[in-house]
Amino acid sequence: MERWQKMNVYFSLVGLIIFIVCIIFIKKLPILLLPAAFALGITFNCFKTIYKKIPPPGYEEVENKNKNISKNKKKKAKKR
């Protein structure tokens, strides 16, 4: 889980850097508004993930599978 949060922090920082660089050069190349908007979206999404403490995709499924496996083993042990 900590690795997931660190990755989101790094992505948000990279998104901010790309956004700032694109805004600096926007007068020379107006097409840079597209990557600036994309980088800003990535930044907001990563900050939202960090703030709400959303787990990585598939994290809950693995937890549930492990619980089901242990329950099945206990049931089999009780039957014997």
OpenMM code with the backbone's topology and positions (N, CA, C; nanometers):
from openmm import Vec3, app, unit

residues = "MET GLU ARG TRP GLN LYS MET ASN VAL TYR PHE SER LEU VAL GLY LEU ILE ILE PHE ILE VAL CYS ILE ILE PHE ILE LYS LYS LEU PRO ILE LEU LEU LEU PRO ALA ALA PHE ALA LEU GLY ILE THR PHE ASN CYS PHE LYS THR ILE TYR LYS LYS ILE PRO PRO PRO GLY TYR GLU GLU VAL GLU ASN LYS ASN LYS ASN ILE SER LYS ASN LYS LYS LYS LYS ALA LYS LYS ARG".split()
positions = [
    Vec3(0.0825, -0.1190, 0.0000),
    Vec3(0.0000, 0.0000, 0.0000),
    Vec3(0.0869, 0.1254, 0.0000),
    Vec3(0.1964, 0.1217, 0.0734),
    Vec3(0.2845, 0.2373, 0.0769),
    Vec3(0.3454, 0.2631, -0.0609),
    Vec3(0.3758, 0.1568, -0.1315),
    Vec3(0.4338, 0.1716, -0.2647),
    Vec3(0.3336, 0.2386, -0.3586),
    Vec3(0.2055, 0.2048, -0.3437),
    Vec3(0.0991, 0.2646, -0.4250),
    Vec3(0.0906, 0.4149, -0.3989),
    Vec3(0.1002, 0.4561, -0.2732),
    Vec3(0.0932, 0.5982, -0.2399),
    Vec3(0.2165, 0.6723, -0.2899),
    Vec3(0.3345, 0.6114, -0.2777),
    Vec3(0.4569, 0.6751, -0.3284),
    Vec3(0.4483, 0.6932, -0.4793),
    Vec3(0.3971, 0.5928, -0.5478),
    Vec3(0.3844, 0.6021, -0.6926),
    Vec3(0.2895, 0.7163, -0.7312),
    Vec3(0.1801, 0.7319, -0.6578),
    Vec3(0.0875, 0.8411, -0.6860),
    Vec3(0.1505, 0.9771, -0.6590),
    Vec3(0.2331, 0.9872, -0.5563),
    Vec3(0.3024, 1.1134, -0.5283),
    Vec3(0.3961, 1.1473, -0.6439),
    Vec3(0.4715, 1.0493, -0.6906),
    Vec3(0.5646, 1.0742, -0.8014),
    Vec3(0.4898, 1.1123, -0.9296),
    Vec3(0.3804, 1.0438, -0.9591),
    Vec3(0.3023, 1.0773, -1.0777),
    Vec3(0.2453, 1.2182, -1.0690),
    Vec3(0.2003, 1.2569, -0.9502),
    Vec3(0.1439, 1.3904, -0.9359),
    Vec3(0.2529, 1.4966, -0.9516),
    Vec3(0.3724, 1.4711, -0.9007),
    Vec3(0.4821, 1.5665, -0.9169),
    Vec3(0.5254, 1.5782, -1.0632),
    Vec3(0.5326, 1.4648, -1.1308),
    Vec3(0.5677, 1.4677, -1.2739),
    Vec3(0.4599, 1.5414, -1.3528),
    Vec3(0.3333, 1.5184, -1.3183),
    Vec3(0.2236, 1.5896, -1.3843),
    Vec3(0.2330, 1.7397, -1.3634),
    Vec3(0.2673, 1.7816, -1.2418),
    Vec3(0.2829, 1.9253, -1.2156),
    Vec3(0.3988, 1.9852, -1.2944),
    Vec3(0.5082, 1.9126, -1.3016),
    Vec3(0.6248, 1.9620, -1.3768),
    Vec3(0.5908, 1.9764, -1.5246),
    Vec3(0.5253, 1.8746, -1.5807),
    Vec3(0.4859, 1.8817, -1.7224),
    Vec3(0.3893, 1.9975, -1.7446),
    Vec3(0.2961, 2.0165, -1.6535),
    Vec3(0.1996, 2.1261, -1.6640),
    Vec3(0.2711, 2.2612, -1.6637),
    Vec3(0.3630, 2.2808, -1.5721),
    Vec3(0.4347, 2.4085, -1.5627),
    Vec3(0.5183, 2.4338, -1.6870),
    Vec3(0.5883, 2.3330, -1.7356),
    Vec3(0.6713, 2.3491, -1.8562),
    Vec3(0.5843, 2.3825, -1.9768),
    Vec3(0.4716, 2.3163, -1.9898),
    Vec3(0.3829, 2.3425, -2.1030),
    Vec3(0.3243, 2.4837, -2.0964),
    Vec3(0.2901, 2.5285, -1.9766),
    Vec3(0.2342, 2.6633, -1.9627),
    Vec3(0.3400, 2.7688, -1.9951),
    Vec3(0.4657, 2.7416, -1.9626),
    Vec3(0.5725, 2.8377, -1.9925),
    Vec3(0.5869, 2.8567, -2.1433),
    Vec3(0.5809, 2.7487, -2.2184),
    Vec3(0.6028, 2.7551, -2.3633),
    Vec3(0.4740, 2.7631, -2.4453),
    Vec3(0.3634, 2.7971, -2.3827),
    Vec3(0.2346, 2.7954, -2.4534),
    Vec3(0.2233, 2.9074, -2.5568),
    Vec3(0.2939, 3.0186, -2.5370),
    Vec3(0.2870, 3.1285, -2.6344),
    Vec3(0.3565, 3.0916, -2.7646),
    Vec3(0.4614, 3.0107, -2.7563),
    Vec3(0.5342, 2.9708, -2.8770),
    Vec3(0.4622, 2.8579, -2.9498),
    Vec3(0.4079, 2.7642, -2.8749),
    Vec3(0.3382, 2.6497, -2.9333),
    Vec3(0.2035, 2.6318, -2.8632),
    Vec3(0.0964, 2.6835, -2.9220),
    Vec3(-0.0344, 2.6709, -2.8558),
    Vec3(-0.0829, 2.5254, -2.8427),
    Vec3(-0.0259, 2.4355, -2.9202),
    Vec3(-0.0671, 2.2955, -2.9131),
    Vec3(-0.0286, 2.2321, -2.7792),
    Vec3(0.0619, 2.2974, -2.7051),
    Vec3(0.1035, 2.2447, -2.5755),
    Vec3(-0.0059, 2.2547, -2.4696),
    Vec3(-0.1182, 2.3154, -2.5054),
    Vec3(-0.2292, 2.3213, -2.4117),
    Vec3(-0.2876, 2.1815, -2.3867),
    Vec3(-0.2811, 2.0956, -2.4872),
    Vec3(-0.3325, 1.9587, -2.4722),
    Vec3(-0.2522, 1.8770, -2.3703),
    Vec3(-0.1183, 1.8706, -2.3819),
    Vec3(-0.0453, 1.7963, -2.2785),
    Vec3(-0.0551, 1.8616, -2.1406),
    Vec3(-0.0706, 1.9953, -2.1380),
    Vec3(-0.0857, 2.0637, -2.0091),
    Vec3(-0.2151, 2.0197, -1.9415),
    Vec3(-0.3217, 2.0111, -2.0182),
    Vec3(-0.4498, 1.9676, -1.9609),
    Vec3(-0.4427, 1.8213, -1.9168),
    Vec3(-0.3765, 1.7377, -1.9951),
    Vec3(-0.3611, 1.5975, -1.9595),
    Vec3(-0.2810, 1.5828, -1.8303),
    Vec3(-0.1708, 1.6569, -1.8187),
    Vec3(-0.0868, 1.6510, -1.6996),
    Vec3(-0.1624, 1.7008, -1.5771),
    Vec3(-0.2430, 1.8044, -1.5938),
    Vec3(-0.3215, 1.8555, -1.4823),
    Vec3(-0.4256, 1.7526, -1.4372),
    Vec3(-0.4839, 1.6815, -1.5314),
    Vec3(-0.5793, 1.5765, -1.4975),
    Vec3(-0.5141, 1.4626, -1.4211),
    Vec3(-0.3952, 1.4227, -1.4635),
    Vec3(-0.3216, 1.3180, -1.3929),
    Vec3(-0.2899, 1.3622, -1.2505),
    Vec3(-0.2489, 1.4876, -1.2372),
    Vec3(-0.2148, 1.5410, -1.1050),
    Vec3(-0.3351, 1.5395, -1.0120),
    Vec3(-0.4493, 1.5874, -1.0592),
    Vec3(-0.5692, 1.5887, -0.9748),
    Vec3(-0.6132, 1.4471, -0.9382),
    Vec3(-0.6048, 1.3561, -1.0335),
    Vec3(-0.6452, 1.2182, -1.0066),
    Vec3(-0.5543, 1.1545, -0.9006),
    Vec3(-0.4249, 1.1778, -0.9107),
    Vec3(-0.3314, 1.1212, -0.8134),
    Vec3(-0.3515, 1.1832, -0.6755),
    Vec3(-0.3735, 1.3138, -0.6697),
    Vec3(-0.3988, 1.3776, -0.5403),
    Vec3(-0.5278, 1.3248, -0.4780),
    Vec3(-0.6290, 1.3008, -0.5610),
    Vec3(-0.7551, 1.2461, -0.5111),
    Vec3(-0.7339, 1.1057, -0.4551),
    Vec3(-0.6543, 1.0267, -0.5240),
    Vec3(-0.6252, 0.8906, -0.4794),
    Vec3(-0.5501, 0.8923, -0.3467),
    Vec3(-0.4568, 0.9846, -0.3319),
    Vec3(-0.3812, 0.9949, -0.2078),
    Vec3(-0.4712, 1.0429, -0.0949),
    Vec3(-0.5525, 1.1443, -0.1210),
    Vec3(-0.6367, 1.2044, -0.0172),
    Vec3(-0.7431, 1.1074, 0.0337),
    Vec3(-0.8061, 1.0352, -0.0583),
    Vec3(-0.9128, 0.9423, -0.0192),
    Vec3(-0.8592, 0.8056, 0.0206),
    Vec3(-0.7288, 0.7848, 0.0072),
    Vec3(-0.6628, 0.6581, 0.0407),
    Vec3(-0.7273, 0.5413, -0.0320),
    Vec3(-0.7441, 0.5565, -0.1618),
    Vec3(-0.8023, 0.4515, -0.2452),
    Vec3(-0.6970, 0.3426, -0.2659),
    Vec3(-0.7295, 0.2162, -0.2397),
    Vec3(-0.6317, 0.1088, -0.2588),
    Vec3(-0.6083, 0.0828, -0.4072),
    Vec3(-0.4970, 0.0180, -0.4399),
    Vec3(-0.4695, -0.0122, -0.5797),
    Vec3(-0.5739, -0.1064, -0.6378),
    Vec3(-0.5920, -0.1031, -0.7693),
    Vec3(-0.6904, -0.1932, -0.8300),
    Vec3(-0.6519, -0.3395, -0.8068),
    Vec3(-0.7500, -0.4193, -0.7715),
    Vec3(-0.7253, -0.5607, -0.7478),
    Vec3(-0.6804, -0.5919, -0.6067),
    Vec3(-0.6588, -0.4925, -0.5253),
    Vec3(-0.6110, -0.5133, -0.3879),
    Vec3(-0.7168, -0.5824, -0.3029),
    Vec3(-0.8412, -0.5408, -0.3147),
    Vec3(-0.9495, -0.5994, -0.2357),
    Vec3(-0.9788, -0.7429, -0.2796),
    Vec3(-0.9674, -0.7695, -0.4068),
    Vec3(-0.9962, -0.9032, -0.4571),
    Vec3(-0.8992, -1.0051, -0.3997),
    Vec3(-0.7734, -0.9697, -0.3913),
    Vec3(-0.6734, -1.0617, -0.3373),
    Vec3(-0.7028, -1.0877, -0.1905),
    Vec3(-0.7404, -0.9838, -0.1171),
    Vec3(-0.7727, -0.9992, 0.0238),
    Vec3(-0.8907, -1.0938, 0.0423),
    Vec3(-0.9958, -1.0774, -0.0370),
    Vec3(-1.1144, -1.1619, -0.0258),
    Vec3(-1.0834, -1.3063, -0.0621),
    Vec3(-1.0012, -1.3276, -0.1623),
    Vec3(-0.9658, -1.4633, -0.2024),
    Vec3(-0.8906, -1.5345, -0.0913),
    Vec3(-0.7987, -1.4619, -0.0268),
    Vec3(-0.7233, -1.5229, 0.0825),
    Vec3(-0.8149, -1.5605, 0.1983),
    Vec3(-0.9137, -1.4786, 0.2278),
    Vec3(-1.0067, -1.5091, 0.3358),
    Vec3(-1.0900, -1.6319, 0.3008),
    Vec3(-1.1346, -1.6397, 0.1746),
    Vec3(-1.2154, -1.7539, 0.1321),
    Vec3(-1.1352, -1.8830, 0.1377),
    Vec3(-1.0099, -1.8769, 0.1005),
    Vec3(-0.9253, -1.9962, 0.1030),
    Vec3(-0.9076, -2.0449, 0.2461),
    Vec3(-0.8831, -1.9528, 0.3376),
    Vec3(-0.8632, -1.9938, 0.4768),
    Vec3(-0.9930, -2.0497, 0.5355),
    Vec3(-1.1086, -1.9944, 0.4973),
    Vec3(-1.2363, -2.0474, 0.5460),
    Vec3(-1.2594, -2.1878, 0.4924),
    Vec3(-1.2261, -2.2095, 0.3651),
    Vec3(-1.2435, -2.3423, 0.3062),
    Vec3(-1.1544, -2.4453, 0.3747),
    Vec3(-1.0327, -2.4063, 0.4080),
    Vec3(-0.9415, -2.4982, 0.4753),
    Vec3(-0.9946, -2.5333, 0.6139),
    Vec3(-1.0510, -2.4335, 0.6836),
    Vec3(-1.1053, -2.4600, 0.8170),
    Vec3(-1.2240, -2.5547, 0.8087),
    Vec3(-1.3101, -2.5352, 0.7074),
    Vec3(-1.4264, -2.6228, 0.6920),
    Vec3(-1.3839, -2.7655, 0.6632),
    Vec3(-1.2824, -2.7811, 0.5781),
    Vec3(-1.2346, -2.9157, 0.5460),
    Vec3(-1.1721, -2.9826, 0.6688),
    Vec3(-1.1024, -2.9022, 0.7490),
    Vec3(-1.0383, -2.9577, 0.8677),
    Vec3(-1.1445, -3.0023, 0.9671),
    Vec3(-1.2540, -2.9300, 0.9792),
    Vec3(-1.3608, -2.9655, 1.0742),
    Vec3(-1.4328, -3.0934, 1.0289),
    Vec3(-1.4467, -3.1130, 0.8980),
    Vec3(-1.5151, -3.2312, 0.8458),
    Vec3(-1.4365, -3.3574, 0.8743),
    Vec3(-1.3071, -3.3480, 0.8754),
    Vec3(-1.2233, -3.4672, 0.8973),
    Vec3(-1.2230, -3.4996, 1.0408),
] * unit.nanometer
topology = app.Topology()
chain = topology.addChain("A")
for resn in residues:
    res = topology.addResidue(resn, chain)
    for name in ("N", "CA", "C"):
        topology.addAtom(name, app.Element.getBySymbol(name[0]), res)
